[in-house]
Amino acid sequence: MNHAPVLLTEVLDGLAPADGKLFVDGTFGRGGYTEALLRQSACRVVAIDQDADAIAAGAELAKSYGARLQLIQGRFGSMVELLAGIGISSVSGVTLDLGVSSPQLDQAERGFSFRFDGPLDMRMGQVGPTAADIVNSTEESDLASIIYRLGEERYARPIARAIVAARQRRPIERTLELAEIVRSVVLKSGDKIDPATRTFQALRLHVNDEMGELDRGLEAAETLLEPGGRLAIVSFHSLEDRPVKNFLRARSAEHAGYSRHLPAAPARRAATFRLIGRNPVKPSAAELAANPRSRSARLRVAERTDAAIGGAP
């Protein structure tokens, strides 16, 4: 595999692979984390990815490791059901590398990036409505809401207005076409971020229901992890990192209860996770120099306790 996964050493340290353990790589991509786990110990990995291209690309790796690696096409939010289908109900570790993979970004025909001209697609699983479907059919107010909420774009309303005006002339079908529409409304800022970045992020998150998938994946990991099992999640922007942080803090000993100052406080719940470090791990200077795409990466690690989900402390 030639894909260099972000924060690889730190993810391995967080998961603590050992002989005989079973791990889930919920975002297989091109197999960077999976291969590193398999190399570091005589463990087993179940690798999940909704992208058929990723599963196909992993075939050679699967041949190399035989029964120690099993590939499954599907969404990581459904990992409980996917693993139940192969007779697995608990695992030693789960890792998730959120967002779009480098191979997806680098393939113009997938339509994730405005660095290339390609069809306005953005579907990770290559099924369902495309980004073109969204920009050409969504009501202006709803489109503005998507761009504002999922892109944190303060110019969401004028961008949506410009998109609706452009699509009245002809359907918007290409990545560069959409990028130019956004750039016509949003001036380039001093932070060197392309004005189209936030709109493309918002559409990608919406097309793939990534925030809903993340919520489902966090709960699935909580269900699957055995006591002492580790969860390691790499995120790339605040919209991804915030729900991970809030989930783990809410499920940890630090925040397992509620403030005594709140009226009618709900019953305390047992802590199902123990935080490994209070703050997220960030890339080293060496990694940033070698891989500029890692600049916004954040890793959070937590360990599953022996508490039942929703149980009393």
N, C-alpha and C positions, 0 to 999 in steps of 0.2 A: 504494500500500500504506500502511495506517495503523498497522502494528505497528512499535514503536520497539525495535530490537534492542539488546541489552545490549553495552556496550563496543565500539560500532560503529567509532569512530575508531581505537581500538587494534587491532581485528581487521584493518582495512584497512591500517594501518601494518605489521602483521605479515605480511600476505599480499603486500604490495607489488604491486598490480595494474598491468599495463602492456599497451599495445596488442599484440594478437596472442596473448596468453597464454590458457591454458585452465584454468578453476577448477572444482572440485566443491564445491557447497554440499550437504553430506550431510543437513542437517536444514532443509529449505526453509521450513517453517512458513508464514508469510505473506510471505516473500520479502524481508525487510529487508536481510540481508547480500547476497543476490543482486542486488537492485536497486542497492545502493550500489556493488558491484563494477562493474556494467554502466555506471553513470553516471560512475565515476571514470576509466575508460579504455575503449578499444575492444577489450575482451577478450571471451571467450566463457565461458559458465557452463553446466554441467550440474547441474541442481538435482534432488535426490532427496528424497522423503518417503514414508513408508509410509501416511500418512493421505490417503485419497482426497479428503477435504474440502480439504486443503491444495493438492493438485494442481489441483483444480477452481478454487480461488480464484486460482491463479496463471495462469489462462488469459489474462486481460487483459494481464498483464505480458508473457507470451510473445508476444502480438500486437504489443506495443509494440517489442519488441527482435528479433523475427523469428528469423533463423538464429543469432543470438548467444546465444539461450537455449533450452535443451532441458530439458523436465520429464520426470522418470521416477518412476513410483510403485514403491517398493521400500524395502528396508532398507539403511542405509548400510554395514552390515557386509558386504553383498554387492556393494559398489560396483565391485570388480574385474570381476565377472561382468556386472553391469549395463552398465558402460561397454564391455566387450568386445562386447556385443550391438549396440552402435552404432559399432563399429570404433575404439574409443579404448583405448590401452594405457598412456599416460602423460599426466600433467597437471602444471601449474605450481603448483597450490596446492589444498589441501583445508581446508575449515572445517567444524567441528561445534559446534552449540549444544545441549548435552546437556539431557536432561530434557524435561518437558512444556512445550508452547508456551502463550503467553498466551491465544490463542483457544480452545485446548482447556480451559484452566482456567476460562475465562469462560462456557463453554457447559454449563449444568446437565445437559443430556441426555447429556453425555459421561461424567459421573460421576467426574471427577478431584478435585473440590473439595467440602469440607464447608461452604463458604460458602453453597451452594445445596442445596436438596433435589432429588435426581435419582437415576436408576437407578445402582446400584453397578457401573459398567462398567469404566472406566479403560483400555480397549484403544486404543492409538494407531493401530493399523492396522485396527481395527474387525472383526477376525477372531479366532477362538480363544476360549478360556475367559475369562470376565469375572472381575472381582474378587468378584462375588457367588458365582460358581461356586467360587472358592478358599475364601472364608470359610465356605461352607456344606458343603463336602465334605472339606476337609483335616483329617487327624488333628490332635488338639490339640497333640501334641509337635512335629509338623512345622510347624504354624501358628505356634507360639511361636518356632521356629527362624527362620522367615521374618521375623517381626517384629523379632527380636533382631539378626539378621545385616544385614538390609537397611534397618532403621529405626534401628539402634543404640539400641533401646528397652530400658531396664533392667527395665521392668515387663512384658516380653513374656509371661511365663508367666501372670500373673493376667489379662492382657488376653485371651490365647488361651482361658483357662478361662471367662471371662465370655462370649466369643463363642460357645463351644460350648454353654454353658448357655442363651443366648438363642436359638440356632438350633434347640434342641430344642423350644422353644415354637412357633416359626414361622420360616420362612426369612428371612434378613437380605437385603433387596433394595434398600434406599435408603441414600444417603450419610449423611443426618442420623441415621438409625437407628444405623448403625455408629458414627458419631462419638459419639453419646450413650452407647453401650455402653462405649467406651473411656474417656470422661470419668467414667463411674461408678466406674472403677477407678483412674485416674490423676488425682491432684489437680493443679490449675493451679499452675504454678511461678511464681517471680518474674521469669522471663525473658520473660514475655508471649507465649510460644509456646503455641498451643492444644495440650492433651494429646493430641488425635487426630492431630497433624501427622506424627509419626514412623511411626505405624501405616499411615496413608494412603500415605506415601512408600514404605514397605516393600512394600505390596500392589501399588502401581503399578510398582515396579521388577521385582517378580516376574512380574506379568501380562505385561509386555512384554519380559522377559529383557534388561533394559537393561544389566546388567553384562556379560553374555555378548556382547551386541551391541557394546558399547564395545571389548572385547578384539578382536573380529573387525574392527571399524572401524579400530583402530590398525594392525593388521597389513595391512589392505587399503590404507591410506594409504601405509604404508612401501613397498608393492609398486608403487603407481601413481605416486608422486611422482618427477619427473625430478631429476637433480642440480641443486641450487640451488632446488628447489621448496620451498614453505613449508607447514607444517601449523599451523593455529591452532584451538585447542579451548577453548571456554568451558564451565566446569562450575559447579555451584551448591551442591554439598556435598562433604564429605570423601570419601564413598564413590565419587564420580565423579572427583574430582581426584587421589586417591591412585594409582589405576592409571595415569592419564595421566602423572603425575610419575614413577612407577616405570618405566614403559615408556620414556619419553624419556631418562631418566638411564641406563637399562640399554643403550640404543642409542646413547648419545652418547660422544664421545671421553673425557669425564670418567670414565665408568664402563664403558668398553668391555672392559676386562680384569677380572681377579680379583685379590684380595689375595694377595701372595706368602706370607702367613702361613697360608693355608688349605691343608690337605693335599690332594694329588691334584687340584690346581686344573685345571678344564677349559681347553682351548685358548682363547687369546684370539680374539675376533672383531672384525672391522672395525667402526668406528663408522658407522652409517647415518644418524645425525642429529647436528646441531650445535645446542646449545641457544641460543636467542635470549633472553638474560636468565636468571639463575639462579633468580629468584623469580617467582611469578605476578603478573600485572598485575591490579590491583583498580580498581573504579569510583572516579571522582573524587567529591569532595563535591557538585559540581553535578549529576552524574548520579544520585547517591543521593537528592538532594532532588527531582529530577524524576521518578525512577522507583524507588520503594522496593523493588520486586521485584529490583532489581539488587544488593541489599546483600550477598548471599553469593556473587556471581559472581567467578570467577577465570579468567584467560586465560593459557594457556601456548602458546608459539610455538617451533617448531624448524624448522631447515632441513635438507633431505635432502642428504647427501653423495653422492659418486659411487661409494661402496662397494657391492658386491653384498651382498644379504641373506645373513647367515650366513657371509660370506667371511672369510678371514684378513686381519689388519691388514698 
